[in-house]
Amino acid sequence: MHPSMVRIGTPISDVEGVFNAVVAEGDQVDTAFFGGRGAGGAPTASAVVADIADLARGARLPVFGLPGRTLKSLPAAPMERHVGAYYIRLMVVDKPGVMAEVTACLRDHDVSIEALIQRARSPTEPVPIVLTTHDNAEAQMVGALSDIAALDSVLEPPRMIRIESL
């Protein structure tokens, strides 16, 4: 499993403190954002009192407002189909042609670079390359990183983090 980053400026990036948020996306419903207080003294006490009141009344409410037996079990979509931007970190040998090898692997998998940083160090030390990509399918990214990892100039397994956005 790969970790995710949240793009600054999106609604979910502003969720802090006692607030929780859920983002739901679907082919037919686009994107829905739900946010509100979800932790802390008053919200928790309110939820507990509401549950006690429901029990005292004898109310038995099904989860999600539907009886569990009516819910359908659906297969999860494979992560290879996920489309989004990615943060990539590589540790490479600092020599001419390394960047060309890396970008050729990205090109061969139709992955476009949004931004790239390479800072020089001592000639005997590995050099980090950090880049972000434009949106593409995760299968493309995994394929490109597999090819990049096989390069002699790449010293560590590439690191990938999803960049989530709304």
C-alpha positions, 0 to 999 in steps of 0.5 A: 500500500502506498501512502497519500498526500493531500493537495494544498487548497483542496477542501479536505486539506483544510480539515483540522482539530476536532473536525472530520471529513469524508469525500465520496466520488462516483461515476454518476454523482461526481464528488461529494464533501461532508465535514463537521465536528467528529471528536472532542467533548461536546460532539462525543457527548452528544452522540453518546446521549443520542445513542442512549436515548435511542436505546431507551426508546427501543429504537433499533436503527440499521447501519446506513439506514438500511438492514445489512442483509439488503446491502450488496457486496461489491468487489473493490476496484483495483488500485491499478485503475486509480488516476491521480498525480504522484510524488516520486523520490529516487536516490541515484548516482550523480553522473551524466545521463541518469536524468535521461534514463529516468525520464525515458522510463517515464516517457515509455509509460506515458507519465508526464512530469509536473515538477522536478528537483535534483540537488547536487551533493558530493560526487561520492554521495547518492543524489535525490531526485524528487518529482511530481507527475501530472494525473495518470493511471497507477498502473502506468506509474508502477510500470515506470517505477519498475523500469526505473528501479532496474536502472544501474544508476538507481541506488534505492527502490523508488518511493511513491506517494499518491497526491489526492485532490478534489 
